[in-house]
C-alpha cells in the first residue's frame, strides 16, 4: 500500500469531525473488535489517558516534553491536526512518516475490510482507524510511554480501550453538548468514563457539581484520586481518607512555562501531579527534567505568538472556557495593544453566540469567515447575527474565504495593534502557513 492509497482508504470512512456524531454513534464495540484483529496493540503500551473540555492537548504536550527530556521515548496521540494528518501521532515530537503510515495502514486495512463483511459491526470510522494506527505506530517504535488524548468526551471515545497508568481529567465545561449532555454534571460523567478500576486519577476539575460526579465514579471503581486546585480537600463518605488527595503544586506557579496564560499554569499543575503518579509507578523523572520540559514545551495554535510587531496570535478557542482563557491571557500579556482585530470561524455544534459574547468584551473588530477544509462551519451571516445580538454595534465584516479575512484584518494594521485568529482548529490549520509567511 502506498501513502496515497493509505490516505484514500482512511478518508473513505465515516468522519465525525466532518459530520457531527450523534449520541448513538459513539460506541466501543467497533474499536475493541478492530484492535482484537490487530493483536490488541494498546495492551503492549504504558499509557497516560487524558480528557477534558480544554487543556487536554496542552497537558499531553507538557507531559511529552518532560518525559522526553527525562530520556523516555514518548508517543503523543492528539486530534484534530492543524496542517498534516501525520501530526496526530508523534514519537519524540516527530510525526509519523509517510512510509510508516502506509506500513501501519497495510496492517489495519485488512482488519477493517474483514469487519465490513461482518454483520455484527458497522464499518470502523475515520477516528477509530486513526486510533488503531496510533497504537500500532507506538508499539512499532517501541515507545516507553504514550500520551493519549481523548477525541470526544471519554466514556465512548475510541481511545477508551486502554488500561493506563494514570487517568487524567483536566477540567469540565460546556462543549459537545449534543453528544455529552446539557449540564456540567452530565458532561463530567461522560469524561469520568475513562476512569479504570484501581487506576490513579488526576483531576483539575474545580466546580462542585462536576467534581462530585468524578469523585463518585472514582469511588465506585476504587480509583484513588488526586485533585489539583481544590483546597481544602473535603472528605466524602464514599472515599477512604487515603484515596482522596490534594495534589501538590510546589514550584509550578513560579516555574517558567513555554505556553502563555494562567490556564496553562493550571494545566502544568495537572501535568506535575501526573508525573508524581508516574514516579510512584517506577519511572525516573528528575525535577530538572520537569523544569526544563515545562519551560521548553511547544504546542502550536494555543495563544501562539506568530509575530511580535504587530502582535499576531494564533489560537483555537472553540468553546466558552477556551474563549475566556484567551481573552484573559491577551489582557495580561499585551496590556498596551492598540486596535484589536479577530478573524473568527467556528463549527456549527459550538455555542458560538456565547463565544462571541466573551470575545466581544476584548476585540474591536470581527472578521467573520469560513474554512475550506470542513463543511461544518457556521455561515458568516449567522455569526454576524449572533454578534449583533450579544454586542450591538460591534464592528464586523464578512469574508468568503479565510485568506481573504486574514488579508483584510492585516491590511491597515499598525505595529502597535493586535491581530488574532481563533475559533476552529480547521481555521487555524488553514491560516497558519499564511500567517507565518
One Martini backbone bead per residue (centre of mass of N, CA, C, O) as a GRO file, in nm:
protein
  437
    1UNK     BB    1   0.094   0.037   0.025
    2UNK     BB    2   0.054   0.352  -0.026
    3UNK     BB    3   0.013   0.660   0.088
    4UNK     BB    4  -0.228   0.736  -0.093
    5UNK     BB    5  -0.388   0.478  -0.035
    6UNK     BB    6  -0.410   0.519   0.268
    7UNK     BB    7  -0.566   0.786   0.260
    8UNK     BB    8  -0.806   0.691   0.091
    9UNK     BB    9  -0.902   0.481   0.291
   10UNK     BB   10  -0.937   0.665   0.537
   11UNK     BB   11  -1.123   0.896   0.399
   12UNK     BB   12  -1.355   0.671   0.326
   13UNK     BB   13  -1.458   0.719   0.607
   14UNK     BB   14  -1.628   0.798   0.864
   15UNK     BB   15  -1.644   1.155   0.973
   16UNK     BB   16  -1.708   1.331   1.276
   17UNK     BB   17  -1.550   1.599   1.196
   18UNK     BB   18  -1.759   1.652   0.957
   19UNK     BB   19  -1.986   1.465   1.086
   20UNK     BB   20  -2.172   1.472   1.335
   21UNK     BB   21  -2.220   1.306   1.614
   22UNK     BB   22  -2.419   1.090   1.771
   23UNK     BB   23  -2.488   0.924   2.054
   24UNK     BB   24  -2.517   0.638   1.891
   25UNK     BB   25  -2.220   0.650   1.754
   26UNK     BB   26  -2.097   0.600   2.045
   27UNK     BB   27  -1.875   0.324   2.048
   28UNK     BB   28  -1.665   0.027   2.142
   29UNK     BB   29  -1.698  -0.234   1.976
   30UNK     BB   30  -1.543  -0.166   1.718
   31UNK     BB   31  -1.269  -0.109   1.848
   32UNK     BB   32  -1.223  -0.382   1.983
   33UNK     BB   33  -1.246  -0.553   1.726
   34UNK     BB   34  -1.012  -0.425   1.573
   35UNK     BB   35  -0.785  -0.477   1.787
   36UNK     BB   36  -0.806  -0.783   1.791
   37UNK     BB   37  -0.707  -0.813   1.489
   38UNK     BB   38  -0.420  -0.661   1.594
   39UNK     BB   39  -0.341  -0.766   1.897
   40UNK     BB   40  -0.367  -0.544   2.106
   41UNK     BB   41  -0.155  -0.290   2.123
   42UNK     BB   42  -0.247  -0.131   2.384
   43UNK     BB   43  -0.134  -0.371   2.582
   44UNK     BB   44   0.187  -0.281   2.498
   45UNK     BB   45   0.140  -0.011   2.669
   46UNK     BB   46   0.229   0.277   2.818
   47UNK     BB   47  -0.016   0.501   2.974
   48UNK     BB   48  -0.185   0.817   2.921
   49UNK     BB   49  -0.514   0.943   2.993
   50UNK     BB   50  -0.681   1.231   2.831
   51UNK     BB   51  -0.919   1.469   2.946
   52UNK     BB   52  -1.130   1.753   2.844
   53UNK     BB   53  -1.243   2.055   2.746
   54UNK     BB   54  -0.961   2.181   2.821
   55UNK     BB   55  -0.603   2.117   2.792
   56UNK     BB   56  -0.529   1.826   2.695
   57UNK     BB   57  -0.313   1.888   2.481
   58UNK     BB   58  -0.122   2.054   2.659
   59UNK     BB   59  -0.076   1.836   2.873
   60UNK     BB   60   0.045   1.630   2.682
   61UNK     BB   61   0.281   1.811   2.590
   62UNK     BB   62   0.410   1.840   2.867
   63UNK     BB   63   0.458   1.542   2.923
   64UNK     BB   64   0.631   1.486   2.676
   65UNK     BB   65   0.857   1.689   2.734
   66UNK     BB   66   0.948   1.569   3.004
   67UNK     BB   67   0.992   1.269   2.923
   68UNK     BB   68   1.197   1.326   2.703
   69UNK     BB   69   1.398   1.476   2.891
   70UNK     BB   70   1.421   1.203   3.077
   71UNK     BB   71   1.464   0.969   2.827
   72UNK     BB   72   1.199   0.907   2.688
   73UNK     BB   73   0.995   0.737   2.467
   74UNK     BB   74   0.739   0.945   2.329
   75UNK     BB   75   0.405   0.934   2.276
   76UNK     BB   76   0.163   1.123   2.060
   77UNK     BB   77  -0.198   1.162   2.084
   78UNK     BB   78  -0.392   1.370   1.863
   79UNK     BB   79  -0.680   1.604   1.818
   80UNK     BB   80  -0.669   1.756   1.567
   81UNK     BB   81  -0.517   1.880   1.299
   82UNK     BB   82  -0.368   2.139   1.129
   83UNK     BB   83  -0.209   2.034   0.845
   84UNK     BB   84  -0.121   1.728   0.918
   85UNK     BB   85  -0.209   1.406   0.991
   86UNK     BB   86   0.069   1.317   1.123
   87UNK     BB   87   0.040   1.486   1.393
   88UNK     BB   88  -0.133   1.273   1.565
   89UNK     BB   89   0.145   1.091   1.547
   90UNK     BB   90   0.411   1.088   1.784
   91UNK     BB   91   0.777   1.065   1.823
   92UNK     BB   92   0.957   1.279   1.969
   93UNK     BB   93   0.798   1.504   1.785
   94UNK     BB   94   0.767   1.300   1.540
   95UNK     BB   95   0.603   1.239   1.282
   96UNK     BB   96   0.470   1.027   1.097
   97UNK     BB   97   0.553   0.877   0.827
   98UNK     BB   98   0.460   0.781   0.522
   99UNK     BB   99   0.572   0.492   0.544
  100UNK     BB  100   0.456   0.422   0.824
  101UNK     BB  101   0.160   0.468   0.757
  102UNK     BB  102   0.141   0.258   0.528
  103UNK     BB  103   0.231   0.013   0.698
  104UNK     BB  104   0.003   0.027   0.906
  105UNK     BB  105  -0.235   0.020   0.701
  106UNK     BB  106  -0.167  -0.265   0.591
  107UNK     BB  107  -0.281  -0.385   0.866
  108UNK     BB  108  -0.562  -0.241   0.903
  109UNK     BB  109  -0.730  -0.280   0.642
  110UNK     BB  110  -0.803  -0.588   0.661
  111UNK     BB  111  -0.961  -0.555   0.928
  112UNK     BB  112  -1.173  -0.364   0.818
  113UNK     BB  113  -1.278  -0.542   0.583
  114UNK     BB  114  -1.369  -0.775   0.765
  115UNK     BB  115  -1.580  -0.607   0.923
  116UNK     BB  116  -1.758  -0.527   0.667
  117UNK     BB  117  -1.859  -0.848   0.658
  118UNK     BB  118  -1.974  -0.803   0.949
  119UNK     BB  119  -2.294  -0.772   1.088
  120UNK     BB  120  -2.209  -0.678   1.388
  121UNK     BB  121  -2.043  -0.443   1.235
  122UNK     BB  122  -1.962  -0.153   1.162
  123UNK     BB  123  -1.772   0.054   1.018
  124UNK     BB  124  -1.501   0.196   1.076
  125UNK     BB  125  -1.379   0.493   1.157
  126UNK     BB  126  -1.162   0.741   1.121
  127UNK     BB  127  -1.082   0.757   1.426
  128UNK     BB  128  -1.043   0.455   1.479
  129UNK     BB  129  -0.817   0.416   1.277
  130UNK     BB  130  -0.627   0.628   1.403
  131UNK     BB  131  -0.599   0.486   1.676
  132UNK     BB  132  -0.478   0.224   1.571
  133UNK     BB  133  -0.232   0.354   1.440
  134UNK     BB  134  -0.112   0.470   1.696
  135UNK     BB  135  -0.067   0.209   1.853
  136UNK     BB  136   0.110   0.071   1.639
  137UNK     BB  137   0.333   0.283   1.619
  138UNK     BB  138   0.425   0.272   1.918
  139UNK     BB  139   0.508  -0.023   1.909
  140UNK     BB  140   0.710  -0.011   1.671
  141UNK     BB  141   0.878   0.228   1.834
  142UNK     BB  142   0.909   0.155   2.134
  143UNK     BB  143   0.760   0.293   2.353
  144UNK     BB  144   0.763   0.385   2.688
  145UNK     BB  145   0.535   0.607   2.630
  146UNK     BB  146   0.185   0.724   2.610
  147UNK     BB  147  -0.007   1.004   2.499
  148UNK     BB  148  -0.369   1.014   2.531
  149UNK     BB  149  -0.613   1.178   2.353
  150UNK     BB  150  -0.919   1.260   2.356
  151UNK     BB  151  -1.168   1.332   2.128
  152UNK     BB  152  -1.468   1.260   2.277
  153UNK     BB  153  -1.505   1.288   2.603
  154UNK     BB  154  -1.473   0.920   2.692
  155UNK     BB  155  -1.656   0.670   2.741
  156UNK     BB  156  -1.697   0.645   2.391
  157UNK     BB  157  -1.420   0.666   2.312
  158UNK     BB  158  -1.179   0.504   2.120
  159UNK     BB  159  -0.949   0.534   2.349
  160UNK     BB  160  -1.134   0.358   2.571
  161UNK     BB  161  -0.924   0.069   2.561
  162UNK     BB  162  -0.734   0.130   2.788
  163UNK     BB  163  -0.461   0.074   3.040
  164UNK     BB  164  -0.359   0.295   3.247
  165UNK     BB  165  -0.160   0.456   3.479
  166UNK     BB  166  -0.328   0.726   3.411
  167UNK     BB  167  -0.602   0.935   3.476
  168UNK     BB  168  -0.728   1.239   3.303
  169UNK     BB  169  -0.890   1.552   3.419
  170UNK     BB  170  -0.874   1.880   3.359
  171UNK     BB  171  -1.186   1.960   3.283
  172UNK     BB  172  -1.516   2.133   3.289
  173UNK     BB  173  -1.738   2.212   3.010
  174UNK     BB  174  -1.909   2.354   2.754
  175UNK     BB  175  -1.933   2.077   2.522
  176UNK     BB  176  -2.072   1.864   2.320
  177UNK     BB  177  -2.388   1.853   2.410
  178UNK     BB  178  -2.524   1.651   2.209
  179UNK     BB  179  -2.337   1.406   2.325
  180UNK     BB  180  -2.292   1.471   2.663
  181UNK     BB  181  -2.478   1.710   2.751
  182UNK     BB  182  -2.642   1.997   2.935
  183UNK     BB  183  -2.455   1.943   3.179
  184UNK     BB  184  -2.180   1.932   3.378
  185UNK     BB  185  -2.246   1.659   3.506
  186UNK     BB  186  -2.283   1.500   3.241
  187UNK     BB  187  -2.003   1.559   3.129
  188UNK     BB  188  -1.844   1.440   3.366
  189UNK     BB  189  -1.945   1.150   3.331
  190UNK     BB  190  -1.816   1.106   3.052
  191UNK     BB  191  -1.522   1.168   3.138
  192UNK     BB  192  -1.521   0.951   3.378
  193UNK     BB  193  -1.510   0.697   3.176
  194UNK     BB  194  -1.180   0.665   3.197
  195UNK     BB  195  -1.203   0.531   3.452
  196UNK     BB  196  -1.026   0.283   3.637
  197UNK     BB  197  -0.974   0.023   3.817
  198UNK     BB  198  -0.734   0.131   4.047
  199UNK     BB  199  -0.669   0.387   3.887
  200UNK     BB  200  -0.526   0.667   3.885
  201UNK     BB  201  -0.641   1.008   3.946
  202UNK     BB  202  -0.636   1.323   3.771
  203UNK     BB  203  -0.777   1.644   3.878
  204UNK     BB  204  -0.893   1.985   3.755
  205UNK     BB  205  -1.164   1.996   3.892
  206UNK     BB  206  -1.365   2.266   4.069
  207UNK     BB  207  -1.650   2.211   4.050
  208UNK     BB  208  -1.875   2.077   4.251
  209UNK     BB  209  -2.052   1.895   4.073
  210UNK     BB  210  -1.838   1.756   3.888
  211UNK     BB  211  -1.656   1.662   4.120
  212UNK     BB  212  -1.862   1.468   4.248
  213UNK     BB  213  -1.888   1.281   4.006
  214UNK     BB  214  -1.589   1.193   3.989
  215UNK     BB  215  -1.567   1.082   4.272
  216UNK     BB  216  -1.787   0.866   4.247
  217UNK     BB  217  -1.663   0.701   4.019
  218UNK     BB  218  -1.397   0.643   4.164
  219UNK     BB  219  -1.520   0.499   4.408
  220UNK     BB  220  -1.660   0.264   4.249
  221UNK     BB  221  -1.344   0.189   4.134
  222UNK     BB  222  -1.114   0.231   4.342
  223UNK     BB  223  -0.993   0.523   4.261
  224UNK     BB  224  -0.750   0.716   4.317
  225UNK     BB  225  -0.747   1.077   4.392
  226UNK     BB  226  -0.614   1.376   4.241
  227UNK     BB  227  -0.641   1.719   4.330
  228UNK     BB  228  -0.642   2.024   4.154
  229UNK     BB  229  -0.734   2.328   4.303
  230UNK     BB  230  -0.836   2.193   4.587
  231UNK     BB  231  -0.924   2.404   4.867
  232UNK     BB  232  -1.004   2.210   5.062
  233UNK     BB  233  -1.027   1.865   5.133
  234UNK     BB  234  -1.326   1.714   5.116
  235UNK     BB  235  -1.480   1.469   5.258
  236UNK     BB  236  -1.629   1.153   5.160
  237UNK     BB  237  -1.790   0.861   5.230
  238UNK     BB  238  -1.683   0.690   4.963
  239UNK     BB  239  -1.402   0.760   5.095
  240UNK     BB  240  -1.104   0.707   5.171
  241UNK     BB  241  -0.862   0.900   5.287
  242UNK     BB  242  -0.623   0.774   5.098
  243UNK     BB  243  -0.800   0.833   4.811
  244UNK     BB  244  -0.790   1.150   4.882
  245UNK     BB  245  -0.633   1.427   4.714
  246UNK     BB  246  -0.401   1.691   4.715
  247UNK     BB  247  -0.220   1.821   4.487
  248UNK     BB  248   0.083   1.928   4.428
  249UNK     BB  249   0.226   2.278   4.335
  250UNK     BB  250   0.522   2.285   4.356
  251UNK     BB  251   0.671   2.542   4.154
  252UNK     BB  252   0.466   2.610   3.922
  253UNK     BB  253   0.403   2.922   3.960
  254UNK     BB  254   0.725   2.998   3.920
  255UNK     BB  255   0.761   2.851   3.670
  256UNK     BB  256   0.852   2.827   3.358
  257UNK     BB  257   0.637   2.846   3.066
  258UNK     BB  258   0.595   2.785   2.713
  259UNK     BB  259   0.299   2.890   2.782
  260UNK     BB  260   0.039   3.099   2.772
  261UNK     BB  261  -0.114   3.144   3.073
  262UNK     BB  262  -0.294   3.054   3.350
  263UNK     BB  263  -0.415   2.791   3.228
  264UNK     BB  264  -0.127   2.659   3.192
  265UNK     BB  265  -0.070   2.634   3.492
  266UNK     BB  266  -0.297   2.439   3.546
  267UNK     BB  267  -0.191   2.223   3.352
  268UNK     BB  268   0.085   2.192   3.496
  269UNK     BB  269  -0.030   2.089   3.762
  270UNK     BB  270  -0.146   1.835   3.644
  271UNK     BB  271   0.114   1.722   3.521
  272UNK     BB  272   0.275   1.698   3.791
  273UNK     BB  273   0.078   1.496   3.918
  274UNK     BB  274   0.127   1.278   3.708
  275UNK     BB  275   0.432   1.248   3.751
  276UNK     BB  276   0.404   1.145   4.039
  277UNK     BB  277   0.258   0.882   3.957
  278UNK     BB  278   0.490   0.776   3.775
  279UNK     BB  279   0.695   0.751   3.997
  280UNK     BB  280   0.531   0.541   4.159
  281UNK     BB  281   0.550   0.341   3.896
  282UNK     BB  282   0.892   0.378   3.833
  283UNK     BB  283   0.967   0.649   3.720
  284UNK     BB  284   1.235   0.858   3.609
  285UNK     BB  285   1.181   1.209   3.721
  286UNK     BB  286   1.339   1.474   3.731
  287UNK     BB  287   1.321   1.799   3.822
  288UNK     BB  288   1.484   1.909   3.578
  289UNK     BB  289   1.291   1.789   3.362
  290UNK     BB  290   1.044   1.947   3.443
  291UNK     BB  291   1.151   2.234   3.406
  292UNK     BB  292   1.245   2.202   3.111
  293UNK     BB  293   0.987   2.087   2.981
  294UNK     BB  294   0.800   2.328   3.052
  295UNK     BB  295   0.984   2.555   2.922
  296UNK     BB  296   0.992   2.396   2.615
  297UNK     BB  297   0.714   2.384   2.537
  298UNK     BB  298   0.512   2.300   2.246
  299UNK     BB  299   0.187   2.444   2.111
  300UNK     BB  300   0.013   2.498   1.859
  301UNK     BB  301  -0.251   2.731   1.869
  302UNK     BB  302  -0.187   2.836   2.180
  303UNK     BB  303  -0.134   3.133   2.207
  304UNK     BB  304   0.037   3.199   1.948
  305UNK     BB  305   0.327   3.372   1.865
  306UNK     BB  306   0.398   3.467   1.539
  307UNK     BB  307   0.415   3.785   1.602
  308UNK     BB  308   0.522   4.110   1.732
  309UNK     BB  309   0.513   4.316   1.461
  310UNK     BB  310   0.252   4.271   1.503
  311UNK     BB  311   0.051   4.123   1.710
  312UNK     BB  312   0.034   3.764   1.650
  313UNK     BB  313  -0.239   3.532   1.687
  314UNK     BB  314  -0.280   3.178   1.750
  315UNK     BB  315  -0.597   3.003   1.786
  316UNK     BB  316  -0.860   2.758   1.952
  317UNK     BB  317  -1.144   2.898   2.044
  318UNK     BB  318  -1.432   2.661   2.063
  319UNK     BB  319  -1.511   2.762   2.355
  320UNK     BB  320  -1.584   2.928   2.634
  321UNK     BB  321  -1.333   2.867   2.812
  322UNK     BB  322  -1.126   2.936   2.585
  323UNK     BB  323  -1.214   3.229   2.544
  324UNK     BB  324  -1.156   3.323   2.832
  325UNK     BB  325  -0.855   3.252   2.829
  326UNK     BB  326  -0.773   3.430   2.596
  327UNK     BB  327  -0.857   3.707   2.704
  328UNK     BB  328  -0.695   3.699   2.965
  329UNK     BB  329  -0.416   3.664   2.833
  330UNK     BB  330  -0.414   3.919   2.654
  331UNK     BB  331  -0.445   4.126   2.880
  332UNK     BB  332  -0.180   4.042   3.033
  333UNK     BB  333   0.037   4.030   2.786
  334UNK     BB  334  -0.123   4.294   2.619
  335UNK     BB  335  -0.199   4.592   2.758
  336UNK     BB  336  -0.097   4.793   2.492
  337UNK     BB  337  -0.288   4.741   2.281
  338UNK     BB  338  -0.448   4.841   2.029
  339UNK     BB  339  -0.602   4.741   1.789
  340UNK     BB  340  -0.844   4.467   1.794
  341UNK     BB  341  -0.832   4.177   1.594
  342UNK     BB  342  -1.064   3.917   1.455
  343UNK     BB  343  -1.050   3.595   1.328
  344UNK     BB  344  -1.360   3.404   1.259
  345UNK     BB  345  -1.434   3.048   1.308
  346UNK     BB  346  -1.695   2.789   1.340
  347UNK     BB  347  -1.871   2.535   1.448
  348UNK     BB  348  -2.215   2.445   1.470
  349UNK     BB  349  -2.177   2.283   1.766
  350UNK     BB  350  -2.133   2.554   1.894
  351UNK     BB  351  -2.134   2.833   2.128
  352UNK     BB  352  -2.110   3.109   1.947
  353UNK     BB  353  -2.254   3.335   2.101
  354UNK     BB  354  -2.091   3.306   2.369
  355UNK     BB  355  -1.816   3.343   2.246
  356UNK     BB  356  -1.871   3.630   2.133
  357UNK     BB  357  -1.924   3.766   2.401
  358UNK     BB  358  -1.637   3.732   2.505
  359UNK     BB  359  -1.476   3.859   2.264
  360UNK     BB  360  -1.627   4.145   2.271
  361UNK     BB  361  -1.474   4.241   2.539
  362UNK     BB  362  -1.198   4.293   2.348
  363UNK     BB  363  -1.267   4.324   2.058
  364UNK     BB  364  -1.310   4.565   1.784
  365UNK     BB  365  -1.291   4.351   1.532
  366UNK     BB  366  -1.465   4.146   1.297
  367UNK     BB  367  -1.370   3.849   1.089
  368UNK     BB  368  -1.578   3.673   0.903
  369UNK     BB  369  -1.570   3.318   0.825
  370UNK     BB  370  -1.449   3.031   0.640
  371UNK     BB  371  -1.364   2.706   0.585
  372UNK     BB  372  -1.238   2.460   0.340
  373UNK     BB  373  -1.187   2.175   0.536
  374UNK     BB  374  -1.502   2.209   0.639
  375UNK     BB  375  -1.869   2.197   0.648
  376UNK     BB  376  -1.938   2.298   0.970
  377UNK     BB  377  -1.957   2.587   0.937
  378UNK     BB  378  -2.059   2.891   1.013
  379UNK     BB  379  -2.221   3.122   0.882
  380UNK     BB  380  -2.150   3.451   0.857
  381UNK     BB  381  -2.439   3.559   0.904
  382UNK     BB  382  -2.478   3.415   1.179
  383UNK     BB  383  -2.249   3.556   1.324
  384UNK     BB  384  -2.354   3.844   1.288
  385UNK     BB  385  -2.622   3.804   1.439
  386UNK     BB  386  -2.499   3.718   1.708
  387UNK     BB  387  -2.332   3.971   1.762
  388UNK     BB  388  -2.570   4.176   1.758
  389UNK     BB  389  -2.705   4.045   2.015
  390UNK     BB  390  -2.443   4.058   2.224
  391UNK     BB  391  -2.298   4.327   2.049
  392UNK     BB  392  -2.407   4.605   1.980
  393UNK     BB  393  -2.213   4.770   1.723
  394UNK     BB  394  -2.007   4.574   1.651
  395UNK     BB  395  -1.766   4.541   1.436
  396UNK     BB  396  -1.795   4.399   1.095
  397UNK     BB  397  -1.693   4.142   0.856
  398UNK     BB  398  -1.729   3.966   0.547
  399UNK     BB  399  -1.580   3.645   0.430
  400UNK     BB  400  -1.542   3.389   0.201
  401UNK     BB  401  -1.243   3.356   0.307
  402UNK     BB  402  -0.975   3.319   0.506
  403UNK     BB  403  -0.759   3.482   0.346
  404UNK     BB  404  -0.936   3.735   0.316
  405UNK     BB  405  -0.965   3.795   0.615
  406UNK     BB  406  -0.667   3.824   0.678
  407UNK     BB  407  -0.599   4.053   0.479
  408UNK     BB  408  -0.801   4.254   0.602
  409UNK     BB  409  -0.684   4.262   0.895
  410UNK     BB  410  -0.375   4.356   0.784
  411UNK     BB  411  -0.403   4.610   0.591
  412UNK     BB  412  -0.419   4.843   0.858
  413UNK     BB  413  -0.197   4.769   1.036
  414UNK     BB  414  -0.005   4.822   1.321
  415UNK     BB  415   0.254   4.771   1.542
  416UNK     BB  416   0.040   4.812   1.801
  417UNK     BB  417  -0.132   4.593   1.721
  418UNK     BB  418  -0.389   4.324   1.718
  419UNK     BB  419  -0.392   3.985   1.587
  420UNK     BB  420  -0.650   3.726   1.567
  421UNK     BB  421  -0.681   3.373   1.542
  422UNK     BB  422  -0.999   3.202   1.588
  423UNK     BB  423  -1.155   2.886   1.689
  424UNK     BB  424  -1.097   2.670   1.474
  425UNK     BB  425  -0.870   2.437   1.382
  426UNK     BB  426  -0.925   2.466   1.077
  427UNK     BB  427  -0.848   2.763   1.061
  428UNK     BB  428  -0.561   2.744   1.171
  429UNK     BB  429  -0.454   2.546   0.954
  430UNK     BB  430  -0.507   2.737   0.707
  431UNK     BB  431  -0.346   3.010   0.825
  432UNK     BB  432  -0.060   2.953   0.932
  433UNK     BB  433   0.115   2.980   0.672
  434UNK     BB  434   0.029   3.276   0.614
  435UNK     BB  435   0.119   3.407   0.888
  436UNK     BB  436   0.435   3.312   0.857
  437UNK     BB  437   0.508   3.476   0.578
   0.00000   0.00000   0.00000
